[in-house]
Amino acid sequence: MGLLKDQLLKYDAPQKVMAAGIYPYFRVIESDQDTEVLIDGKKVLMFGSNSYLGLTNHPKIKEAAKRAIDKYGTGCAGSRFLNGTLDIHIELEDRLAKLMNKDGAICYSTGFQVNLGVVSALTGRNDYLLLDELDHASIIEGSRLSFSKILKFQHNNMLSLEKKLKLCGPDKIKLIVVDGIFSMEGDIINLPEVVRLANKYNASVMVDDAHSIGVLGINGAGTASHFGLSDKVELTMGTFSKSLASLGGFIAADKEVINYLKHTSRSLIFSASMTPSSAATVLAALDIMESEPERIKHLWDLTHYASKAFKEMGFDTGKSASPIIPLFIRNDLTALKMTRILLEDGIFVNPVVSPGVPKEDSLIRFSLMATHTFEQLDIAIEKILKTAKALGVLTNGAASK
């Protein structure tokens, strides 16, 4: 490999963390993704999952996947554009369009590919993409593939958004792309203000609801539904890998938008279709989500309980207003140490450190599932408090800013 290998050999950041015994990634799970998992044969309470409704091992969902394999096989052997469209894909898209109050929807193989293919396709060389600075990486990558002018505004700061909108040509297309719930901070976009500014400056709005579906809105329909703005948001993106217990993603919009994307979105046209079992899984998950509202209610009961407890302990949880609760540590090394100690003590959480966030914003990401019990939550809270005190997180001001 020559020069390439020489360059790659210089990349040793992971090795240094491994040598320190605090490497927190690629931890091998030996069981299903439940509230309790097996790691190295040991039971560990899972508070690092995105399975907000706790459906990944639901018997109805597993049975739906098995039936789909029996009928359709394991894959489609081609893209949706050519030989990879099944009737089950169309059924799912019709269902998603109805949930999102839109004319149509189209499914992609992953949520990342949705943002990659949609954001890159919709605006042209003289148009504008306006992005929240904390938008998901897939939105950023999609914008990089676009020939449009990219303007980032300060996180959830509507004054900053308006300043950027004023820089845009009045006769040019302007697409504002935001997360509904931000995946690390857990706060919710100020969608009413985004929509108001979009109307004022003749812009369009796209919301990434990857972390909002199953959490916010009527029957878990997401952020626009939560604010009563479904008819004001032109595009809603969602993923199947979180609340909907599968793999894949979708975009819902008016039929003209869907028609355009079906024939221009490269990550759709040049990727194989989502598997039949994945589509069947999502359909079954939607059934459960819509018929068992008590799941979402319990998720929010847990969220309010945990958020209140962490704040009373002295943790800085930022502006989180969702089942994603950031515990700001504000020191990379301490966040990694805390993650390792908690895992050894039977609690799985995720550290978020630089360069993913600035060093002064490093945090422990604590996330909840509707299948957690209050007893499990109490155990985790107690152990997190004990570890935080041992590391000086709550006594030296590190968790406050």
C-alpha positions, -999 to +999 in steps of 0.1 A: +000+000+000+030+023+002+023+058+012-013+051+021-002+024+046+025+047+060-001+074+066-026+050+082+000+036+105+002+071+121-034+069+132-030+055+167-056+073+188-077+041+194-046+021+203-037+047+230-072+045+245-070+006+244-037+007+261-052+028+289-079+002+293-108+026+287-117+019+250-155+020+249-164+009+214-174-023+196-184-039+228-196-074+219-232-082+230-241-119+232-279-116+235-309-098+221-311-060+224-332-059+256-331-039+288-306-065+300-279-079+277-250-104+280-214-091+277-186-116+283-213-139+298-223-113+324-257-096+327-256-059+321-284-033+322-287-016+288-290+022+289-272+028+256-298+016+231-319+035+206-347+010+208-370+035+224-401+013+224-382-018+233-396-038+203-365-056+190-374-089+206-412-086+206-427-120+195-451-105+170-423-087+153-400-117+151-429-138+137-436-112+110-400-113+100-400-151+098-432-151+077-417-126+053-386-148+048-408-178+041-427-158+014-401-136-002-367-151+008-339-132+024-332-104-001-343-086-032-311-090-053-315-055-068-325-019-063-360-005-060-354+012-093-352-021-112-361-056-098-362-048-061-397-035-055-420-058-036-457-054-027-446-053+009-425-022+002-455-005-013-477-015+016-452-001+040-448+032+021-486+037+020-487+031+058-459+056+065-474+083+042-506+080+062-488+082+095-470+113+084-500+129+068-483+130+034-492+120-001-464+095-004-432+079+010-403+060-003-381+035+016-343+033+015-320+006+028-308+026+058-316+059+075-282+073+066-289+067+029-322+086+032-304+118+043-275+112+019-298+107-011-325+133-002-304+162+009-280+159-020-307+157-046-333+184-038-314+217-042-292+230-070-260+249-075-275+283-068-298+272-040-293+270-003-292+243+024-296+257+060-285+232+086-284+232+124-248+229+135-257+198+154-276+180+126-268+143+122-237+133+103-258+118+075-273+153+068-239+168+067-226+142+043-257+147+021-250+184+020-214+178+009-227+159-021-250+188-031-238+216-053-258+240-031-246+267-008-244+254+027-252+277+057-250+264+092-268+282+121-262+279+158-278+250+175-316+255+179-310+293+177-337+310+158-320+344+157-290+327+140-313+309+116-330+341+106-296+358+100-286+330+076-320+332+058-314+369+052-282+360+034-301+339+008-312+351-025-350+357-023-356+340-056-335+309-048-347+276-032-340+274+005-342+241+024-339+241+061-329+207+074-331+199+112-332+170+136-365+166+154-348+152+186-310+158+186-294+124+190-268+133+216-282+164+234-318+150+236-334+184+230-362+191+206-360+215+177-380+247+180-401+236+151-429+263+154-402+290+150-385+271+122-418+269+103-426+306+110-392+317+096-396+293+067-429+310+058-414+345+062-385+338+039-402+314+015-381+284+025-390+247+028-385+225+059-372+189+062-372+172+096-350+142+105-373+122+129-349+093+134-351+098+172-386+112+173-407+085+158-422+064+186-414+091+211-431+123+200-465+130+184-498+113+180-492+075+180-455+083+179-458+101+145-429+124+153-420+161+158-443+177+133-473+158+148-461+168+183-463+205+174-494+201+152-474+212+121-476+181+099-491+202+071-463+228+074-433+205+071-427+195+035-404+165+042-401+141+071-374+115+073-374+085+096-353+055+103-364+020+112-334+011+134-347+027+165-383+026+177-393+005+148-370-024+155-356-030+121-332-016+095-339+009+068-354+044+065-379+065+046-388+100+034-424+112+034-435+141+014-460+153-013-462+131-044-443+155-066-413+153-042-415+115-040-417+112-078-386+134-082-366+115-056-376+081-070-358+091-102-329+112-090-318+101-056-286+081-061-285+063-028-319+049-036-314+040-073-279+025-068-285+005-035-302-028-030-337-027-015-343-031+021-349-068+029-384-083+030-380-092+066-370-057+075-401-043+058-424-068+076-407-060+109-416-023+105-452-030+096-455-051+127-438-024+148-462+002+135-491-020+145-478-022+181-469+014+183-503+026+172-523+000+192-503+002+225-500+039+234-492+028+270-457+020+257-450+057+248-466+068+281-444+046+302-413+057+282-422+093+292-429+084+328-394+069+330-379+099+312-394+124+337-383+103+366-347+099+355-343+135+344-356+147+377-333+123+396-301+133+377-308+170+381-313+166+418-280+148+420-263+178+405-258+165+369-260+190+341-284+174+316-284+204+293-317+211+275-328+175+271-365+171+268-366+134+256-356+099+266-321+108+256-305+123+287-270+137+284-249+137+316-223+163+308-189+153+321-169+179+302-137+159+302-129+131+277-108+110+299-132+111+328-161+102+305-142+072+292-132+061+327-168+064+339-181+043+310-156+015+318-164+015+355-201+015+349-198-015+325-178-034+351-206-026+376-233-039+352-245-007+335-241-001+298-240+036+287-223+054+258-196+080+261-196+110+236-162+126+234-141+147+210-140+150+181-177+140+181-182+170+205-158+196+218-138+184+247-156+208+271-189+191+261-180+155+265-209+135+280-224+102+290-254+094+268-281+078+289-311+065+269-343+048+279-366+021+265-403+017+271-395-018+285-373-006+313-387-009+348-384+017+375-365-009+395-339-011+367-337+026+365-331+030+402-302+006+401-286+025+372-291+059+388-276+047+421-245+032+404-240+063+382-242+085+413-216+063+430-193+064+401-196+101+395-187+108+431-158+085+430-144+103+399-151+137+413-176+146+386-201+161+410-178+176+436-153+196+414-178+214+392-170+193+362-206+186+355-216+222+357-209+249+332 
